[in-house]
Each structure stands twice: as structure tokens, then as C-alpha cells.
């Protein structure tokens, strides 16, 4: 295990393999996977009020409200055990989330060191999500919402990629 401290963002549409790559990096770097998807699925599993709102958004092919996601992220970033050892999987997804993450990281005296974009073709994504639905029985992998989620992701994430591309250290 390497003992370097880095914060990494993994971008990619639903089904691109962010979670798989994040788990690999977590093991290699002794880091922590920050999966907003997992955090949100936990809320759904707990059948909380937040979980009910999340289900409605997902069923409509929308992303979850930034306020909910940002609050969950802030708690993780300020955890001293995880400082400098964060692998963001599925966050930020929008320009407002990227700006929020920058503010949180600045307050906690951290930064993003590397960004990776997993660029996977739409037909491959559909195939992977359909297989994942069968194998993992994930409720958010409903075939009726796959295309909506892919298109929404690509539309909202392009400005985020542009935002980070313009930063001096990338």
C-alpha cells in the first residue's frame, strides 16, 4: 500500500465503472471512497424522508437536490481521518457542486490532486447497467431511466469538466 495523500475525482456517466475504479484506488492508496451513490442508497435503504425524496428524483431521471448531497459531502471532507485521502466517485455532478466542493476543500485546507474522466460510449453503458441490474438488483438501474440518466449526466457534467480544465493545476 502506498502512503501518499491525494484527493481524486472520478467522473463518468452511470455505469462507466467509477465505483470499480474507486475501490481499486482505495486499496492501492489506503484512501476512502466517497460515493454519493452509496450515501444516497443508504438513505433509501433506511427509508428516511431524504431517501423518499431521492427515490422520486431518481425515478424521474433527475439528480438529487444539491443541498442534500453537499451536506453529506461536507461531513466526509471535514473528517480528520479521511483528510487528503478522498476518492470522489460520482461527485461533483454539477457546476454548483464543483464550486461547493472547492469551498469545502479550501475551508479544510485540502485540494483536488487528480481528476479522471471515464469516457464510455452510451451503448456500452446501457449494456453494463442492464447486466448490473440483474446481478446487483440495484433499484436505480431501472432500464426506463438509463437513457435519461446518461443524457442528464452528460449535459450537467460538461460544464464541470470545463470548470476543472480551466484551473491552473490540471
C-alpha positions, -999 to +999 in steps of 0.1 A: +000+000+000+013+034-009+013+061+018+008+092-003-020+116+003-041+126-027-077+136-033-091+123-066-123+129-085-136+101-108-160+114-135-181+092-157-217+085-166-238+060-146-224+025-153-189+037-165-171+019-137-164+047-113-171+025-083-149-003-095-120+021-102-126+039-069-124+006-049-091-002-067-076+032-058-088+029-022-069-003-018-038+009-036-037+043-019-052+034+015-078+061+008-116+064+013-142+061-014-167+089-013-196+076-033-226+098-032-245+070-049-238+047-019-246+075+006-279+081-012-287+044-015-282+041+023-307+069+028-331+050+006-325+017+024-331+034+057-364+047+042-357+082+056-375+113+044-344+122+024-345+086+010-381+091-002-371+124-020-341+106-036-363+078-049-387+103-065-358+122-082-342+090-095-375+076-108-379+109-127-344+106-141-332+136-122-302+141-099-307+145-061-310+180-047-276+197-043-284+207-007-287+171+004-256+159-014-235+188-004-243+183+033-233+146+031-201+156+014-192+183+039-193+158+068-169+135+050-144+162+039-141+175+074-134+141+089-098+143+100-092+106+094-100+110+057-081+142+051-061+141+019-073+105+012-105+111-006-116+093-038-148+111-050-170+087-070-199+105-087-194+139-071-194+167-082-220+162-109-229+199-115-211+232-116-227+243-084-215+211-067-180+217-080-179+252-067-193+239-033-166+212-032-139+239-038-152+259-009-153+229+014-119+218+005-105+253+009-120+256+044-105+222+053-071+232+038-073+205+011-073+204-027-081+180-056-049+165-069-061+144-098-092+141-120-101+112-142-129+111-167-141+076-176-154+082-211-176+053-221-200+051-251-237+052-245-244+017-259-217+001-236-233+020-206-267+006-214-253-029-217-234-026-184-263-012-164-287-039-177-262-066-165-256-048-132-294-046-126-296-084-130-265-091-108-268-065-081-306-058-082-300-021-078-332-001-077-316+029-095-308+007-126-343+007-140-340+003-178-366+031-183-343+057-167-309+046-181-310+068-211-324+098-192-297+095-166-269+092-192-281+123-211-287+143-179-252+133-168-235+143-200-254+176-201-247+186-165-212+173-163-197+190-194-196+224-175-179+207-145-152+192-167-147+227-183-145+242-149-117+219-138-099+221-172-096+259-167-079+255-133-041+261-134-031+228-117-050+205-141 
